[in-house]
Structures are given as C-alpha cells and as structure tokens.
Amino acid sequence: MALYSVPFGAPPSSELRLKPHAVAVPALTSQVRPALVLAERESRALLAAARDHDVLVGGRFSAGPAGIQFWDRPWAAPDHIGDAQHLGSVDWSYDTPVKHYVTIYRSIVTDAGVASGQSPLSILQTVLGLCGLDLDGDRLSLPTPPARDPFRRGPR
C-alpha cells in the first residue's frame, strides 16, 4: 500500500489517479446538532428504502457505509454516471452508539444541488423521507440512545 501526499493545487501526478466522482465537493455543509440517532428498525428501513431507490435501478439515491448520496437522476450504468449530477449527501456513523444504530451528523449540498435549489435541510428531509421519517415528527424524538456496547473495543 502506498500513501501519497498531494498539496492543494498541485498538478496531477501520473502515478495518482482518483476515481471520477468518488469525492463530493460540498458547496454547503451543515452539521446536524444534536446528531440524529436512528434506532435499528429505522436505520434498516432507511437502508432498505435507499436500496429500493438506488441509482442503478432507476432511483436517485446511492447508499454506502458512510451515508446516502442524492442524485438528480439515475446513473447510465454501473461505474458510469452519465449526465447525472450529485446534489448532496447525508453523512452518518454506522453502528454508533451501538450495533445497527445510525448517527447522522452532517448534510452537504454540492454546487449542482445549490443550482437546483437544494439546501442541507432539504437534502436531509429528502433522504429521511425515503422511509417515512420526518424531521418534525415524533419518530425522531427518540429517548436517550443506549450506552455504547461495553464489549466493543474502543480507541486506545
């Protein structure tokens, strides 16, 4: 494994190639404070809904271990986004504070998202709306999340 240090604004190196569209460049970002903690049932429902509406099956969402991306249209093919524009993302920590829980800590909007009228709040509402969760609803006013798993190893 090689580690490359590339200063900002440096010319591209022939050795280092980034996968196109792998990293979103946020135009707007908003920290979700206090962070939203979704219990196992809600987090599983959100991931299942994102899979059902994935960009590869005609939807506008792409879920991964770090969050859900929101796109303006489905991708042309796997590994080829075509003309699709990344509008924004909701970022989370999975298995936090305990296994299968999701802690949402940030919502971002890309330049394309700003141009289409999106905001960090609208991106967050759109993603949570996939499984019927509402920011103003009682379902997000969960009681205090359970304590961290005492048997899970933490940082030393």
C-alpha positions as CSV (number, residue, x, y, z in Angstrom):
1,M,0.0,0.0,0.0
2,A,1.3,3.4,-0.9
3,L,0.4,6.7,0.8
4,Y,0.6,9.8,-1.4
5,S,0.6,13.4,0.0
6,V,-0.7,15.8,-2.6
7,P,-0.7,19.5,-1.8
8,F,-3.8,21.5,-2.8
9,G,-3.4,23.0,-6.2
10,A,-0.6,20.6,-7.2
11,P,-0.6,19.4,-10.8
12,P,-1.9,15.9,-11.3
13,S,0.6,13.2,-11.0
14,S,0.9,10.4,-13.5
15,E,1.1,7.9,-10.5
16,L,-2.0,9.1,-8.7
17,R,-5.5,8.9,-10.3
18,L,-8.6,9.5,-8.4
19,K,-11.8,7.7,-9.4
20,P,-14.1,10.3,-11.0
21,H,-16.9,11.5,-8.8
22,A,-15.7,9.5,-5.9
23,V,-15.4,12.5,-3.6
24,A,-18.2,15.1,-3.4
25,V,-17.0,18.7,-3.1
26,P,-19.5,20.4,-0.9
27,A,-20.8,23.9,-1.7
28,L,-22.8,24.0,1.6
29,T,-22.4,21.8,4.6
30,S,-24.4,21.7,7.8
31,Q,-23.5,19.8,11.0
32,V,-26.6,18.1,12.5
33,R,-26.7,19.2,16.1
34,P,-27.7,17.5,18.1
35,A,-26.9,14.5,15.9
36,L,-29.9,12.4,14.9
37,V,-29.7,8.8,16.2
38,L,-31.8,6.3,14.4
39,A,-32.6,3.0,16.1
40,E,-32.0,-0.3,14.4
41,R,-35.5,-0.5,13.0
42,E,-35.3,3.0,11.4
43,S,-31.8,2.5,10.2
44,R,-32.6,-0.8,8.5
45,A,-35.7,0.7,6.9
46,L,-33.7,3.7,5.6
47,L,-31.0,1.5,4.1
48,A,-33.7,-0.8,2.5
49,A,-35.5,2.2,1.0
50,A,-32.3,3.6,-0.4
51,R,-31.6,0.2,-2.0
52,D,-35.1,0.2,-3.5
53,H,-34.4,3.6,-5.0
54,D,-30.8,3.1,-5.9
55,V,-29.3,5.0,-8.9
56,L,-28.6,1.6,-10.6
57,V,-32.2,0.6,-10.6
58,G,-33.8,3.8,-11.7
59,G,-33.8,5.7,-8.4
60,R,-31.9,8.8,-7.2
61,F,-30.0,7.5,-4.2
62,S,-26.7,5.7,-3.6
63,A,-26.2,4.3,-0.1
64,G,-22.9,3.3,1.4
65,P,-21.4,2.7,4.8
66,A,-20.8,6.4,5.4
67,G,-24.2,7.8,4.2
68,I,-26.6,8.3,1.4
69,Q,-25.9,10.4,-1.7
70,F,-28.8,12.1,-3.5
71,W,-28.6,12.5,-7.3
72,D,-30.8,14.3,-9.8
73,R,-31.4,11.2,-11.9
74,P,-30.4,7.5,-12.2
75,W,-26.9,6.6,-13.4
76,A,-26.4,5.5,-17.0
77,A,-24.7,2.2,-15.9
78,P,-22.7,0.8,-13.0
79,D,-19.4,2.9,-12.7
80,H,-20.8,5.3,-15.3
81,I,-22.9,8.1,-14.0
82,G,-23.7,9.6,-17.5
83,D,-25.2,13.1,-17.1
84,A,-26.4,12.5,-13.5
85,Q,-25.5,15.3,-11.1
86,H,-24.7,14.7,-7.4
87,L,-26.9,17.1,-5.5
88,G,-25.9,16.3,-1.9
89,S,-25.3,13.7,0.8
90,V,-26.3,12.8,4.3
91,D,-23.3,11.5,6.3
92,W,-23.5,9.2,9.2
93,S,-21.6,6.8,11.5
94,Y,-23.0,3.3,11.4
95,D,-23.0,1.1,14.5
96,T,-22.9,4.2,16.7
97,P,-23.7,4.4,19.6
98,V,-24.4,0.6,19.4
99,K,-24.7,-2.1,16.7
100,H,-27.1,-1.3,13.8
101,Y,-27.8,2.2,15.0
102,V,-27.0,5.2,12.7
103,T,-25.9,8.6,13.9
104,I,-26.5,11.3,11.3
105,Y,-24.0,14.1,11.9
106,R,-23.9,16.1,8.6
107,S,-25.8,17.1,5.5
108,I,-24.0,18.5,2.5
109,V,-25.1,20.2,-0.8
110,T,-22.9,20.2,-3.9
111,D,-22.7,23.1,-6.4
112,A,-25.2,21.2,-8.6
113,G,-27.5,20.9,-5.6
114,V,-27.3,24.6,-4.8
115,A,-28.1,25.4,-8.5
116,S,-31.2,23.2,-8.3
117,G,-32.4,24.9,-5.2
118,Q,-31.4,22.3,-2.6
119,S,-30.3,23.2,1.0
120,P,-28.7,21.0,3.7
121,L,-32.2,20.8,5.3
122,S,-33.9,19.8,2.0
123,I,-31.3,17.1,1.4
124,L,-31.8,15.7,4.9
125,Q,-35.6,15.8,4.6
126,T,-35.4,14.0,1.2
127,V,-33.2,11.2,2.5
128,L,-35.2,10.7,5.7
129,G,-38.4,10.8,3.7
130,L,-37.3,7.6,1.9
131,C,-38.6,5.6,4.8
132,G,-41.3,8.0,6.1
133,L,-39.2,9.7,8.7
134,D,-40.0,13.4,9.3
135,L,-37.6,15.8,10.9
136,D,-40.5,17.4,12.8
137,G,-42.2,14.1,13.7
138,D,-42.2,12.2,17.0
139,R,-40.3,9.3,15.5
140,L,-37.0,11.2,15.6
141,S,-37.5,12.4,19.2
142,L,-36.2,9.0,20.4
143,P,-35.3,8.6,24.1
144,T,-31.6,8.8,25.1
145,P,-29.7,6.3,22.9
146,P,-28.4,3.2,24.6
147,A,-24.9,3.3,26.1
148,R,-22.0,2.2,24.0
149,D,-21.5,-1.5,23.9
150,P,-19.1,-2.3,26.8
151,F,-17.7,-5.3,24.9
152,R,-16.9,-3.4,21.8
153,R,-13.3,-2.3,21.7
154,G,-12.8,1.4,21.5
155,P,-9.8,3.6,20.7
156,R,-6.7,3.1,22.9
